Amino acid sequence: MPPHDESSWLALATSPPVVRRAVLYMVVVGPILISINHGDALVNGAVDTARASKMALTLLVPYCVSTLSTVATMRSLRTRATAK
């Protein structure tokens, strides 16, 4: 499918509703993951550049999971709708 096609994976993944949902999950779930994985370092003030980078990458995990699952669901629903 061409990139400009509204049903293409990239078009769906970058659509405003999908991005809003992914950002919401990132803002809610990301800090929870950071506190689980890096809480001791935050409490002890042991956050260096490498750990801060890992924290930033940790925020991408819920964003990516949300985006992947939402786009997969949207495509699946569209496929079912056109098959009927």
SVG drawing of the C-alpha trace seen along z (x, -y; Angstrom):
<svg xmlns="http://www.w3.org/2000/svg" viewBox="-21 -14 47 26">
<polyline fill="none" stroke="black" stroke-width="0.4" points="0.0,0.0 1.3,-3.5 2.3,-5.6 -0.5,-8.1 -3.2,-5.4 -5.4,-6.1 -5.4,-2.4 -1.6,-2.0 0.0,-1.0 2.0,-4.3 -1.0,-6.5 -3.0,-4.7 -0.1,-4.8 0.4,-8.6 -3.3,-9.5 -4.3,-11.9 -6.6,-9.4 -3.9,-6.7 -1.2,-9.2 -3.4,-10.7 -4.1,-7.2 -0.4,-6.2 0.7,-9.4 -1.9,-8.9 -0.6,-5.3 2.9,-6.6 2.1,-9.3 0.3,-6.9 2.3,-3.6 5.7,-5.1 6.3,-6.6 5.1,-3.4 7.7,-1.4 10.4,-4.0 9.6,-3.8 9.7,0.0 12.9,0.2 14.8,-2.9 13.1,-3.9 16.1,-3.1 18.4,-5.2 15.8,-8.1 15.6,-7.9 19.3,-7.7 20.0,-10.5 22.1,-8.1 20.7,-9.2 23.5,-9.6 23.2,-10.2 23.1,-6.5 20.2,-5.9 18.3,-9.0 18.6,-7.6 17.2,-4.3 14.3,-6.1 13.5,-8.0 13.5,-4.7 11.3,-3.2 8.7,-5.8 8.6,-4.5 7.6,-1.0 3.9,-1.8 3.7,-4.2 4.9,-1.5 2.7,1.2 -0.4,-1.0 0.3,-2.1 1.0,1.5 -2.1,2.9 -4.4,0.1 -3.3,0.2 -3.6,4.0 -7.1,3.8 -8.1,1.1 -6.8,3.0 -8.5,6.2 -11.8,4.4 -11.5,2.9 -10.7,6.3 -13.7,7.9 -16.0,5.0 -14.9,5.3 -15.2,9.1 -18.9,8.9"/>
</svg>
